[in-house]
Amino acid sequence: VCPFLPKGGIAYASGRCQHRTPLHAGSPIPLRLICPHERVPTAEAYSLIQSYARPAGVDRYRKMAGDLLAHADELVNDFEEPVFARTPRLRDLRDRLTRAGAAWAQMTGSGSTIVGAFREHSSRDAARSAFSDVRTESAGTLISPPLCSR
C-alpha cells in the first residue's frame, strides 16, 4: 500500500508502482516515530535481503481497510530481520514501542526509523516517556479521499 500522491487517498501498487488500485483509507492512525542515531545505508540493506515476502494482494488489503491494526501480523517489512541482525538496537527500539502500547511497530523502509501505530492519541503521547534516550516525533496518517481513480 502506498500514498496515492499527489491525488490524495491511498492505493495498492504493484510492479514498480505503475499499476495502482485505489483503496478505502480507513480512519487516521496516531503514530510515534523513533529516530535512532544508527543509520542503515540503503544499498547495504538491499544487499542483506535473501528473500522477499509475497505481497498480500489487493483483495486482502481491501479486507484489512476497516481496521488495519487488527491485521498487524500481516504487515511485514522484509528488511527487518537482516537489518536487525546487523544492528540489534533497532529491534530493541521496535520491541520497546510495542511494550509502550503500540498496536503495531516496525522499521520504516530499509531503516533506520522505527514507527509505532497506536489506537489512541493519548497512548501514542504517553509512549514518548519510554524513549528519553532517543529522538521521537508524534505523527499520524493523513486521510484524504482520492480526487480521481488513476
C-alpha positions in Angstrom: 0.0 0.0 0.0 1.4 3.4 -0.9 0.3 7.0 -0.6 -1.7 8.0 -3.6 0.0 11.3 -4.2 -0.5 13.9 -5.5 -4.1 12.9 -5.9 -4.9 12.0 -2.3 -6.1 8.8 -0.7 -4.1 5.5 -0.8 -3.6 2.8 -3.4 -2.3 -0.7 -3.7 0.6 -0.6 -6.1 2.2 -3.4 -8.0 5.1 -3.7 -10.4 7.2 -0.6 -10.0 4.2 1.3 -8.7 2.9 1.8 -12.2 -0.3 -0.3 -11.5 -2.4 1.3 -8.8 -5.8 0.3 -7.4 -7.4 3.0 -5.1 -8.3 1.7 -1.7 -10.5 3.0 1.2 -8.1 4.7 3.6 -9.9 4.0 6.8 -9.5 6.2 9.9 -6.4 8.2 10.8 -3.9 6.3 12.9 -1.7 8.0 15.6 2.0 7.3 15.1 5.1 7.6 17.1 8.4 7.8 15.1 11.7 6.7 16.8 14.7 8.3 15.1 17.8 6.5 16.2 21.4 7.6 15.7 22.2 4.4 13.9 21.9 4.6 10.1 21.3 1.9 7.6 22.7 2.7 4.1 20.0 1.7 1.6 22.4 -0.2 -0.7 23.7 -2.2 2.3 20.1 -3.0 3.4 19.2 -4.3 0.0 22.4 -6.4 -0.1 21.3 -8.1 3.1 17.9 -9.3 1.7 17.8 -13.0 1.0 14.2 -13.3 0.0 11.0 -11.2 -0.2 7.6 -12.0 1.3 4.9 -12.4 -1.2 2.6 -9.3 -1.1 -0.9 -10.0 0.3 -2.6 -8.7 -2.8 -5.2 -6.0 -3.3 -8.2 -8.1 -2.2 -6.5 -8.9 1.2 -5.7 -5.2 1.7 -9.4 -4.3 1.0 -10.4 -6.7 3.8 -8.0 -5.0 6.2 -9.2 -1.5 5.4 -11.9 -1.5 8.2 -9.3 -2.0 10.9 -5.7 -2.1 9.6 -4.2 -2.6 13.1 -6.3 -5.7 13.7 -4.2 -7.3 10.9 -0.8 -6.1 12.3 0.8 -9.5 12.0 0.3 -9.4 8.2 2.1 -6.1 7.8 5.7 -7.1 7.4 9.0 -5.5 6.3 11.4 -7.8 4.6 14.3 -5.6 5.7 13.8 -6.0 9.4 15.4 -9.4 10.2 18.6 -8.9 8.2 19.0 -5.3 9.4 18.2 -6.2 13.0 20.8 -8.9 12.9 23.3 -6.2 11.9 22.0 -3.5 14.2 20.2 -5.2 17.2 19.4 -1.9 18.9 16.8 -1.2 16.2 15.0 -4.5 17.1 15.1 -3.3 20.8 13.6 0.1 19.8 10.8 -1.7 17.9 10.1 -4.0 20.8 10.1 -1.1 23.2 7.4 0.6 21.1 5.2 -2.5 21.4 5.8 -2.6 25.2 4.9 1.1 25.3 1.5 0.3 23.9 1.8 0.3 20.1 -0.7 -1.9 18.4 1.9 -2.4 15.6 5.6 -1.4 15.3 8.1 -1.8 12.5 11.1 -0.4 10.9 10.3 2.0 8.1 11.5 1.1 4.6 15.2 0.0 4.7 15.7 1.7 8.1 16.6 3.1 10.4 13.5 5.0 11.7 11.0 2.8 13.7 7.3 3.6 13.6 4.6 2.5 16.0 0.9 2.8 15.3 -1.5 3.4 18.3 -5.2 3.2 18.6 -5.4 6.4 20.6 -3.6 9.7 20.5 -3.3 9.6 24.3 -1.4 6.3 24.3 0.8 7.5 21.5 1.7 10.6 23.5 2.2 8.6 26.7 4.7 6.3 24.9 7.1 9.2 24.5 8.2 8.8 28.1 9.7 5.4 27.3 12.2 6.9 24.9 14.2 9.6 26.8 17.4 8.2 25.2 16.4 8.7 21.6 14.6 11.3 19.5 10.9 10.7 18.9 8.3 12.5 16.9 4.5 12.4 17.0 2.8 11.8 13.7 -0.3 10.3 12.2 -1.7 9.0 9.0 -3.5 11.6 6.8 -6.7 10.5 5.3 -8.0 12.3 2.2 -10.4 11.0 -0.4 -8.9 10.3 -3.9 -9.5 13.1 -6.3 -9.5 10.6 -9.2 -9.2 6.8 -9.6 -6.0 6.7 -11.6 
